[in-house]
Amino acid sequence: MQSSLPPGISIVKAENFEEWQMDIRVLDDSNPLYLNETYRLKFTFSKNYPIEAPEVQFISIQPPSTSTSTSTSTSTSTSTSTSASTPTATPTPTTTPTPAPTTPASTSRPIPIHPHIYSNGIICLDLLGSAWSPVQTVESVCMSIQSMLAGNTKNERPPGDAEFVARNRQRPRDIRFFYDDSTV
């Protein structure tokens, strides 16, 4: 990897050659879909890299909770929530919260909404499969994904996203996508 990365790309974790994590941002201010958002990519390398493409997917990072107390004010509520990660009320801390660390991992990293990115972070991109070439690098893959996001105008997931996420048990590199949409 070059010592100076392109704008909008930063290394978060690269301690070994098994897994790297990179943050990417879309720098096109004219695209409101990804404005002021940073996304986390996880690269998993096989022993056959660079002959074989790395496994690349977006991962979601939620900031740690700053409250040490639990809220009991919602226990009498009659509504139910289907998502354990989305609280229905923000608890009021009983003590002064400890400031969150200023490391990149303490900041939220959502999975971008895009017609070729499933809600579990799996990316449908030929570069990560049949179009892979050993001359590609982590940097060039990040730039390609940045470009894919910058050129998108549709705020939607791929068709069949919910079913795919619920039923898929394969690793991203083992999925054989059919690449038929060159417009996004």
QUIRA-V316635 format. One record per residue. N is the residue number from 1. RES is the residue in three letters. PHI is phi in degrees with one decimal (NA if undefined). PSI is psi in whole degrees, -180 to 180 (none if undefined). Layout:
# QUIRA-V316635
n: {N,N}
res: {RES,RES}
phi: {PHI,PHI}
psi: {PSI,PSI}
This chain:
# QUIRA-V316635
n: {1,2,3,4,5,6,7,8,9,10,11,12,13,14,15,16,17,18,19,20,21,22,23,24,25,26,27,28,29,30,31,32,33,34,35,36,37,38,39,40,41,42,43,44,45,46,47,48,49,50,51,52,53,54,55,56,57,58,59,60,61,62,63,64,65,66,67,68,69,70,71,72,73,74,75,76,77,78,79,80,81,82,83,84,85,86,87,88,89,90,91,92,93,94,95,96,97,98,99,100,101,102,103,104,105,106,107,108,109,110,111,112,113,114,115,116,117,118,119,120,121,122,123,124,125,126,127,128,129,130,131,132,133,134,135,136,137,138,139,140,141,142,143,144,145,146,147,148,149,150,151,152,153,154,155,156,157,158,159,160,161,162,163,164,165,166,167,168,169,170,171,172,173,174,175,176,177,178,179,180,181,182,183,184}
res: {MET,GLN,SER,SER,LEU,PRO,PRO,GLY,ILE,SER,ILE,VAL,LYS,ALA,GLU,ASN,PHE,GLU,GLU,TRP,GLN,MET,ASP,ILE,ARG,VAL,LEU,ASP,ASP,SER,ASN,PRO,LEU,TYR,LEU,ASN,GLU,THR,TYR,ARG,LEU,LYS,PHE,THR,PHE,SER,LYS,ASN,TYR,PRO,ILE,GLU,ALA,PRO,GLU,VAL,GLN,PHE,ILE,SER,ILE,GLN,PRO,PRO,SER,THR,SER,THR,SER,THR,SER,THR,SER,THR,SER,THR,SER,THR,SER,THR,SER,THR,SER,ALA,SER,THR,PRO,THR,ALA,THR,PRO,THR,PRO,THR,THR,THR,PRO,THR,PRO,ALA,PRO,THR,THR,PRO,ALA,SER,THR,SER,ARG,PRO,ILE,PRO,ILE,HIS,PRO,HIS,ILE,TYR,SER,ASN,GLY,ILE,ILE,CYS,LEU,ASP,LEU,LEU,GLY,SER,ALA,TRP,SER,PRO,VAL,GLN,THR,VAL,GLU,SER,VAL,CYS,MET,SER,ILE,GLN,SER,MET,LEU,ALA,GLY,ASN,THR,LYS,ASN,GLU,ARG,PRO,PRO,GLY,ASP,ALA,GLU,PHE,VAL,ALA,ARG,ASN,ARG,GLN,ARG,PRO,ARG,ASP,ILE,ARG,PHE,PHE,TYR,ASP,ASP,SER,THR,VAL}
phi: {NA,-66.9,-71.0,-118.5,-86.5,-62.0,-56.5,86.0,-125.4,-142.7,-83.2,-103.5,-146.9,-152.7,-80.2,-147.3,-105.4,-102.9,-142.7,-122.9,-126.9,-127.6,-103.1,-129.5,-129.8,-88.1,-94.5,-80.5,-66.8,-82.4,-102.4,-71.3,-62.8,-122.6,-61.2,62.4,-110.3,-122.4,-120.6,-105.5,-107.6,-111.1,-105.1,-116.8,-102.4,-91.1,-70.0,-92.4,-69.4,-95.3,-63.5,-104.8,-62.0,-71.6,-84.2,-125.9,-152.7,-76.2,-124.4,-95.3,-120.0,-107.6,-64.4,-66.4,-68.8,-95.6,-100.7,-101.7,-104.0,-107.6,-88.8,-109.8,-70.5,-97.3,-71.0,-96.2,-67.7,-92.1,-82.6,-117.8,-113.8,-91.3,-120.9,-72.6,-87.1,-113.3,-68.9,-86.1,-145.3,-89.2,-68.6,-91.9,-67.0,-90.1,-126.1,-66.4,-68.7,-77.1,-59.7,-67.7,-61.1,-93.7,-77.4,-57.9,-69.5,-85.0,-103.4,-62.7,-132.4,-78.2,-90.4,-64.7,-89.7,-159.6,-61.7,-118.0,-126.6,-74.1,-66.8,-93.2,95.8,-70.6,-108.3,-94.6,-145.1,-58.7,-58.6,-91.1,-137.0,-65.2,-95.5,-63.1,-134.2,-62.0,-78.5,-68.4,-129.2,-57.5,-60.6,-69.0,-66.2,-59.4,-64.9,-64.3,-69.6,-57.4,-64.7,-59.7,-68.0,-61.5,-85.1,-83.1,-121.2,-106.2,-91.3,-151.1,-87.3,-62.4,-57.5,77.2,-55.0,-60.2,-66.9,-59.2,-64.5,-69.8,-102.5,-70.4,-122.7,-86.5,-71.8,-52.5,-70.7,-92.4,-83.8,-105.8,-80.8,-102.1,-91.6,-126.6,-121.3,-96.2,-90.0,-118.2}
psi: {139,155,-24,115,156,158,139,3,130,149,130,-43,124,54,-22,-178,32,-45,134,153,134,144,137,148,147,123,0,102,-16,-7,102,-14,-34,17,129,23,146,137,147,127,138,124,126,123,137,171,-10,2,136,4,-40,140,147,159,122,129,156,144,147,131,127,137,148,150,139,-1,139,-5,161,147,133,0,-18,4,-21,2,143,-12,153,152,138,-7,117,-20,-6,101,150,-18,149,117,146,120,144,-15,167,124,148,132,142,147,155,17,157,-28,-17,-2,144,137,97,169,125,148,122,146,-13,16,116,158,-12,5,-7,134,128,96,122,-29,-28,3,-110,-24,9,143,141,-13,-12,152,171,-43,-46,-33,-45,-43,-39,-42,-38,-47,-41,-43,-45,-33,-4,139,1,122,70,156,168,151,136,19,-51,-44,-43,-48,-40,-34,-23,129,5,153,151,-39,-17,-5,133,97,154,115,102,5,102,8,-11,none}
